[in-house]
Amino acid sequence: MSDLSAMEKRKLERAFNMVSGYVLAFSNRTFEEFVADYTGIEIYNDKYAYESGSKANRLRAFWKIEPNYIVGKLLDEIFNNWDELHYGFDKPPIPDDCLKIVQRLKSGSPVPEIGAIVPNSDGKDFEVLAKSVRESIERNEPEIGLDRLHTFVTKYLRVLCGKHGITTDWNKPLHSLAGEYVKALKKEGLIQSEMTERILKSSISVMEAFNKVRNEQSHAHDNNVLNYDESILIFGHITNSIKFIEVLEKSTDSKGTEPLKAVEVEDFPF
């Protein structure tokens, strides 16, 4: 659960105009979609049905149930979309105090990009898997989540391969999926610098090593589990890679089949 103070909640409620039960200009549908898109969470699940079950009360329940980082991530995305979410209302500036609240909430994660662990296709099982991976970091237990992180990134890459027309065998290992995906990016002209290509290619050997960690140093089997610091390092590398891929894929979606205009090595988050 988050540790938002009563004063912080009052500031956020005032900023979001929650006194009437609404949250900014969200409808029920857009609120559900927004929360799911940025956190992978179904806000209309019964566990968020606090009191009247209004959007405001569901957001209050979300603040109470979810950990700091996930709450901070959702708040951050609301402020990132501030102008669009004030349709039909006056558009006041974002309160500085609220931005400070977001910064505090997001600063506590040992893996800053853990919010990137969000399914890239529909499916209840995929959503549950992603949540379990995030929760291992939110509980500061990365060792516990290594096997699930491996399963998540394997499924994530299978979806990406399918999107780029790559046929994948279910027996194909993680590093092979990564290799075929990088080849597709290169072939489609979506990588502009040689250095970015080399960094992406290096991830193939990293994924191959991750197979061994999963099989011999995680709870996938009866193993002696990898230590905390190395587990954090693995989580950090994987989540940063996914964050970059997320940026790249969103750019390709918005541009159709056109090459990315400016995805260079400086956009690579590690």
URHU-V657505 format. One record per residue. N is the residue number from 0. RES is the residue in one letter. PHI is phi in degrees with one decimal (none if undefined). PSI is psi as a letter, one per 20 degrees, with the letter a starting at -180 (999 if undefined). Layout:
N|RES|PHI|PSI  N|RES|PHI|PSI
This chain:
0|M|none|q  1|S|-75.9|r  2|D|-110.9|k  3|L|-56.4|p  4|S|-79.7|r  5|A|-59.8|h  6|M|-66.5|g  7|E|-63.1|g  8|K|-62.3|g  9|R|-62.4|g  10|K|-63.7|g  11|L|-67.8|g  12|E|-62.1|h  13|R|-66.4|g  14|A|-64.0|h  15|F|-93.7|j  16|N|55.6|l  17|M|-88.7|i  18|V|-61.0|h  19|S|-91.8|j  20|G|99.8|i  21|Y|-90.7|r  22|V|-131.3|o  23|L|48.4|c  24|A|-102.3|j  25|F|-65.7|p  26|S|-89.7|r  27|N|-58.3|g  28|R|-66.5|g  29|T|-69.6|h  30|F|-66.0|g  31|E|-60.0|g  32|E|-66.1|g  33|F|-63.4|g  34|V|-63.5|g  35|A|-65.3|g  36|D|-61.6|g  37|Y|-99.2|i  38|T|-128.9|i  39|G|75.3|j  40|I|-107.1|p  41|E|-89.2|o  42|I|-69.5|i  43|Y|-94.3|j  44|N|-64.1|q  45|D|-58.5|h  46|K|-68.0|i  47|Y|-100.0|j  48|A|-82.0|m  49|Y|-77.4|p  50|E|48.4|d  51|S|-74.0|i  52|G|77.0|j  53|S|-66.9|r  54|K|-59.7|g  55|A|-62.7|g  56|N|-70.6|h  57|R|-68.6|h  58|L|-67.0|h  59|R|-61.9|g  60|A|-65.4|h  61|F|-58.7|g  62|W|-59.2|h  63|K|-75.9|h  64|I|-86.9|g  65|E|-84.4|q  66|P|-74.1|r  67|N|-50.4|g  68|Y|-63.2|g  69|I|-67.8|g  70|V|-61.9|g  71|G|-62.1|h  72|K|-63.7|g  73|L|-64.2|g  74|L|-60.2|g  75|D|-60.0|g  76|E|-68.8|h  77|I|-62.1|g  78|F|-70.1|h  79|N|-66.1|h  80|N|-111.2|k  81|W|-53.5|g  82|D|-64.0|g  83|E|-65.4|h  84|L|-86.8|j  85|H|-111.4|k  86|Y|-57.3|p  87|G|86.0|i  88|F|-123.6|r  89|D|-61.1|q  90|K|-114.2|n  91|P|-70.3|q  92|P|-65.4|q  93|I|-66.8|p  94|P|-64.0|p  95|D|-57.3|h  96|D|-60.9|h  97|C|-71.1|h  98|L|-64.7|h  99|K|-66.8|h  100|I|-63.9|g  101|V|-60.0|g  102|Q|-59.8|g  103|R|-64.9|g  104|L|-64.4|h  105|K|-81.2|i  106|S|-76.8|i  107|G|-85.4|i  108|S|-84.5|p  109|P|-70.1|i  110|V|-125.2|n  111|P|-54.9|h  112|E|-97.2|k  113|I|-60.6|h  114|G|-64.0|i  115|A|-73.0|i  116|I|-79.5|m  117|V|-132.8|p  118|P|-56.7|q  119|N|-107.2|j  120|S|-154.8|r  121|D|-73.4|q  122|G|141.6|p  123|K|-60.8|g  124|D|-62.5|g  125|F|-64.7|g  126|E|-63.9|g  127|V|-63.2|g  128|L|-61.1|g  129|A|-60.4|g  130|K|-63.2|g  131|S|-65.7|h  132|V|-65.6|g  133|R|-59.9|g  134|E|-65.2|h  135|S|-64.6|h  136|I|-81.2|g  137|E|-61.5|h  138|R|-88.3|j  139|N|60.0|l  140|E|-128.4|m  141|P|-61.2|h  142|E|-58.6|h  143|I|-69.8|h  144|G|-97.9|j  145|L|-60.2|g  146|D|-66.7|h  147|R|-71.5|h  148|L|-62.2|g  149|H|-61.7|g  150|T|-62.4|g  151|F|-61.0|g  152|V|-68.5|h  153|T|-63.6|g  154|K|-64.4|g  155|Y|-58.6|g  156|L|-71.3|h  157|R|-61.8|g  158|V|-62.9|g  159|L|-63.9|g  160|C|-59.8|g  161|G|-60.7|h  162|K|-62.2|h  163|H|-97.2|j  164|G|76.5|k  165|I|-95.6|p  166|T|-78.9|p  167|T|-120.1|p  168|D|-84.9|p  169|W|-64.3|i  170|N|-90.0|i  171|K|-69.7|p  172|P|-72.9|r  173|L|-57.1|g  174|H|-66.9|h  175|S|-69.8|h  176|L|-60.6|g  177|A|-61.3|g  178|G|-62.5|g  179|E|-68.3|h  180|Y|-65.3|g  181|V|-62.6|h  182|K|-60.2|g  183|A|-64.9|g  184|L|-60.2|g  185|K|-64.3|g  186|K|-63.3|h  187|E|-82.6|j  188|G|72.1|k  189|L|-93.5|i  190|I|-117.7|p  191|Q|-100.0|h  192|S|-115.5|q  193|E|-62.6|h  194|M|-66.8|g  195|T|-61.1|g  196|E|-60.5|g  197|R|-64.9|g  198|I|-61.6|g  199|L|-63.3|g  200|K|-64.9|h  201|S|-64.4|h  202|S|-66.7|h  203|I|-64.4|g  204|S|-68.4|h  205|V|-63.7|g  206|M|-64.8|h  207|E|-63.2|g  208|A|-66.1|h  209|F|-64.9|h  210|N|-55.4|g  211|K|-67.4|g  212|V|-59.4|g  213|R|-60.1|g  214|N|-78.4|h  215|E|-117.0|i  216|Q|-137.7|k  217|S|-136.2|r  218|H|-80.7|j  219|A|-62.3|h  220|H|-137.7|a  221|D|-78.9|n  222|N|-118.0|r  223|N|-79.2|o  224|V|-78.0|q  225|L|-57.8|q  226|N|-70.2|r  227|Y|-58.3|g  228|D|-63.8|g  229|E|-71.5|h  230|S|-64.9|g  231|I|-62.6|g  232|L|-60.2|g  233|I|-64.9|g  234|F|-57.4|g  235|G|-61.9|g  236|H|-64.9|g  237|I|-64.5|g  238|T|-67.8|h  239|N|-65.0|h  240|S|-62.0|g  241|I|-64.4|h  242|K|-60.7|g  243|F|-64.2|g  244|I|-60.1|h  245|E|-59.9|g  246|V|-62.5|g  247|L|-62.0|g  248|E|-66.5|h  249|K|-65.3|h  250|S|-66.7|g  251|T|-68.6|h  252|D|-62.0|g  253|S|-76.3|h  254|K|-109.0|j  255|G|66.0|c  256|T|-95.4|j  257|E|-69.5|q  258|P|-63.5|q  259|L|-59.6|q  260|K|-75.6|h  261|A|-153.9|m  262|V|-101.0|n  263|E|-113.0|r  264|V|-61.9|h  265|E|-68.7|i  266|D|-84.4|i  267|F|-77.4|p  268|P|-81.9|k  269|F|-158.9|999
